[in-house]
């Protein structure tokens, strides 16, 4: 029997891309029904917020609006104190957002409206929440990084994990708070989370710190460790956009903004690079590792990666942008089009904590063009020199079709 995993990357505001994909993949379905399609759902950071929205039984369109509507995202991203803000502006490094205010905002979001009030729900109850609506006991995992122990933490509804980790069962709001607490350039202190009633609080950074910004590999390992055969594992891994650029200098007719230039090492520069590396490798390698352990053939992977590929391509020997980058509009340019290289430059440099309307609207435009197939999809493995897809699917419609084929009910009279 096929064991299905939903994996949701971190990425702050960019997680609205996941909501757009889920709306396309499961039209008309709300969160519990979507989760009922899976045996296990795992999320990190922004992906943990998306997952919490599904547990709240929101439709993907409503989860998208948690990031797209300014009043909602300001509940998560609230400015820190003036001194820290000025340090950040003057040095280009330092926290911008208030950690405690984020917890308050997440709690408000998870307890708002007519859907279930789930901020204070403990992990042992989460599977039952989905089961009551769908008869499917979907297990839930959210990743964090324990600040004082320097170790990755996995908040899990799996009964075996709860039995082996007594006293390690936070509320859903606490787990999401821990998982979405990026350090150095983002939030101003570790998330303080009470992991069970009566226990001392523990401190956490973002789950991406341990290399789990893309948590799909851990989800697959959990399945295998519970006795599922590799050939029975399938996973839908939804990312939040990945930038890839060729390294070098442009030739005649090529725009320099398409290329990545080598930088001179420096202490301050290297600290910044290291702080941001949690969003790239090893998370990009996680999908490949998950693919390898399932022993699937390269041309028919059972790990389906869906994430916008913010990259130029080289169809005829010249580096250029896919057509989708020329299709962006914003409120200031009706009915004109934005310049493709400006869009690419803005998206390439945009941080995960984008909060300005123009920036967030660009992310929404990226999701639209990606779903339409006009902007590429991230491979499971690419050619490092050209960015070409070696394993996986180079367009979202192909990835969607592959997922539908993997999860379609078997035809009567056949095995599978």
Buried (B, 14 or more C-beta within 10 A) or exposed (E): EBBBBBBBBBBBBBBBBBBBBBBBBBEEBBBBBBBBBBBBBBBBBBBBBBBBBBBBBBBBEBBBBBBBEEEBBEBBBBBBEEEBBEBBEEEEBBBBBBBBBBBBBBBBBBBEEEBBEBBEBBBEEBBEBBBEBBEBEBBBBBBBBBBEEEEBBBBBBBEEBBEEBEEBBBBBBBBBBBBBBBBBBBBBBBBBBBBBEEEEEBBBBBBBBBBBBBBBBBBBBBBBEEEBEBEBBBBBBBBBBBBBBBEEEBEEEBBEBBBEEEEEEEEEEEEBEEBBBBBBEBBBBBBBBBBBBBEBEEEEBBBBBBBBBBBBBBEEEEBBBBEBBBBBEBEEEEEEEBEBBEBBBBBBEBBBBBBEBEBBBBBBBBBBBBBBBBBBBBBBBBEEEBBEBBBBBBBBBBBBEBBEEBBEEEEEEEEE
